[in-house]
Structure formats: C-alpha cells, structure tokens
Amino acid sequence: MKEKILQTLTALREYALSKGITAAFMYHEEDSYLMRFANSAISLNTNEHLIRLEITVFDDKCRTSYEMITDLSKLEEMKQGVDVAVEMVKYAMPLNYQPSIPHLKESFNDEKGFDSELASMSGEERLAYFNEAVKGLESDQITLSGIFSSGTNILAQITTLSEHTQYFKTSDAQVTIVLAHSNLKWEVTAEQSAQKKADLKPEELHSELSFLVERYTNDPAQQIPVGNYDIVFGSAATAEMISFMNWIGVNGGLMKRGYSFLKEDQIGKKVFSEKFNLTDDPTRLETYPLTRDLMGMSRLPFPLFVNGVFQNFTWYQDDADEFGAQPTGHSIPHKSLVLGGGDMEVNSLAELVKLPRDKDILYIPFLHYMNIVNPSKALVTASSRFGALLLKKDGSIVVPFNVRVTQSLLDIFGDKVAWMSKQQTVYNTSASYGARNPVAIVLPKFIRVNDLEISHSNSSY
C-alpha cells in the first residue's frame, strides 16, 4: 500500500512538472471505526475508509489549494484536480509575503506509531472491552452510553521541488464511557487513550467508574456556595486548559496578530509556577507524533516552559514567512504536548479522597463548554459536568451540582499551584469531525490549585 501511495504521488509530481507547475501534494488516508452505545445497547457500529488529496499550486506570491476525496485507482481524476487548482490560482489575490514551498531534502518514512493489533481490532473485541469496563455497574436506573473510536492514519507528501517523499503512519483509539442515572439525573464518565492495543485497560475504567457510582449513589448531592475553593483538577480538565493555552499562548503567528496572552519580551521570564514544565515532545508515541514537520524539518523535544519560565513561541512556516521569523518545525497538524509530573504520590481518585485535608477540596475531573473570554488575559470559562466531588474537611463527601469556573490560565497554572501528581496519564483530545487527526496530551493525573473562584453554582445537575 505504501509503495502504491508514493508511486501515485510521484506520478502527480511528474504531471505537474510536465505542465510547468509548481505544486505540493498532501495525501491523507484514514481507516476509521466507531462503536457507539446508548441506553445500554449498541446504537451505531460503523467504519469508513477515506482518501483525501490536497493539491496546492504556487505562482509567485499567489497560492491556492484544492482538496478532493478520491481513490488510489483514480489517477486521472487526481490529475484533473491539479488542473482545477491551476485554474484557481489565476484568480488568487497575491499574499503580502513570499510563501515557502516544501523542499524535501531526503525521503523519510516513520511507522513507529503504528500498531497492527490496535488497527485490526474487531467489533467483538470492542464490545468485550466495554462489557468488562462496566461489568456489574448497569441497572434498571443506570444506563450506559459512550464511544469506542479507533483507526489508522496515513499522511504522505511530495512537491515539484524534489523527488523525495515523506510518509507517516499511526494507529489510535479513544474511549469514552458514561453511566447515567435515569431518576437522579447524574452522570459519571471515564476515558482512555491508546496508541497500541496494550494501552487498552478496561479494568482501570471499571475501577474509576465503580468508585464514582458508589459516591454518586450514596453521598448527598447539593448546590454548593459560590466563592473561592482549593480545586483538584483531573487530567481531562487540565488537558482542556492546556489545549486552549496551546491556542492562545505559544503560537507565534497568533501572538503577532494580538491573539495571545504572551508577548515577545516575556521569553526567558517566569510566567507560570516553577512546578510547570511543558514540552512539545515528538518522541512520545502516546501523542501520535510527527517526527518531521511538513516542510521536512526534523522535530526534537521543544521546551515551551521550564520551571514556569517561557522559552519560545512555536512558528508555522507560513507565519514565519509573513512575520520574518524562524520556523520551529511546527508546520504540523498537531503538537505532542507533555506536561511534566510533580512530586505528589497520588495514583487514583480513591487515593485522592483518602488524602488528609484541613479544608474543603473541590475535585473537578472535566471542564465542559470551555471558551475564551479574553485571549490577551488568558481568561477562559467552563463548567463542570461529570464526576465532580466536594471533599469535606470532616472527611465526608458531597456530590456538587454543576459549577462554573471563569479564571485566567495565568492564575490556574501560576503560583496558586500547590502540587502536581507524580503519576502521569495520557488524555485524548481528538476531535470527532473532519479528517482523522489523533491528538493526545501526556500530563499529571491530578493538579491542585488553591484559592480559585467558583463564579456560579447550579441548583441541579
């Protein structure tokens, strides 16, 4: 299959050269599987195989792209796509900068992130996974919903500037399980990310779901007062905030456009807690990395924050062209973010609950409907929804109704950070729509941040 893909790209390159065209070709192939559950039954079990070809044509400062859904057997159709892109570029407005064209110096192949066992999982195996994860937890009132998404992702490219190619192949899986009580209206959830089949551990989800179901069944639920709390964020909540930081923080192009809370003069200065160490690390296979970017640059671990000190912005090639900066190897569909662990030994929610406490602690595992209030101040807002607990000073537990957090990421990851767990986990942040682009973040399982405001507290779930 790989040979056929690269042969097709080479044929397209030769066709473009025969027409005197400067072009770049990006091939994306996905083999996707989805099993969805609702009301304790399989509601959808489907798969799709899609091939996308993006053709970019350059004419001095003019550039245009044409994308098509196609098939490897349809070379003539792809050539027609080249003709369409050539016609389109005639009407493109010139950019105010000279865009770079990928010029690959050597051919490169990376399949380290592909696991054939994960890619070939059957529907029976996915169902068995779910059955083990929720064994004994469903009832007449507690019903199951969720998804098991898995697949294979292939990216390949060539340009008219050289005969060399790049080829990347990864496997991925994302699991979400939700248990909901039909009468009490609560929901609890657990998730898992996998790069290889051995990463799938349904017993871990069963343990977490069992603990939460017991708490939500037996502990009182109530509206908690607004005000300031010491909050322990779970990995899902932290990953969501890190994703927003990646968007409105370290991107050099957005900084130049005034859409970042960081400025150039903050490079080398302390921005966050000294406990905060964030790296883009393409050596971590759990993050589905690209070890070279789409300009052919080798990608090595790229520190973003070291002991809270901001190290550098990331630059797409196109933004670097526009603003006269140096590209950093980040012309990629996604980064491979790793947030370093701390020194607190707490490996599970059950262990967190058992920790001694001299005040009430609010545990928020998930943040939902997050959005930006003010990007220049890193101000975001989100609400809790699944699995929150109020760990009372007296040792009891209360199930809080949904609350809202509106805070600056500068405060959340600043000097208010009390501790981070030594135990790290992988949280899958992949989107469900568009071309398959698996993304995951490695991060501490828990982070405690003191004195954060809860601005709103619901009177029900």
Secondary structure, 3 states (H helix, E strand, C coil): CHHHHHHHHHHHHHHHHHCCCEEEEEEEEEEEEEEEEECCEEEEEEEEEEEEEEEEEEECCEEEEEEEECCCCCHHHHHHHHHHHHHHHCCCCCCCCCCCCCCCCCCEEECCCCCHHHHCCCHHHHHHHHHHHCCCCCCCCEEEEEEEEEEEEEEEEEECCEEEEEEEEEEEEEEEEEEEECCCCCEEEEEEEECCHHHCCHHHHHHHHHHHHHHHHHCCEECCCCEEEEEEEEHHHHHHHHHHHHHHCCEHHHHHCCCCCCCHHHCCCECCCCCCCEEECCCCHHHCCCCECCCCCECCCEEEEECCEECCCECCHHHHHHHCCCCCCCCCCCCCEEECCCCECCCCHHHHHHCCCCCCEEEECCCEEEEEEEHHHCEEEEECCCCCEEECCCCCEEEECCEEEEEEHHHHCCCCEEEEECCEEEEECCCCCCCCCCCEEEEECEEEEEEEEEEEECCCC
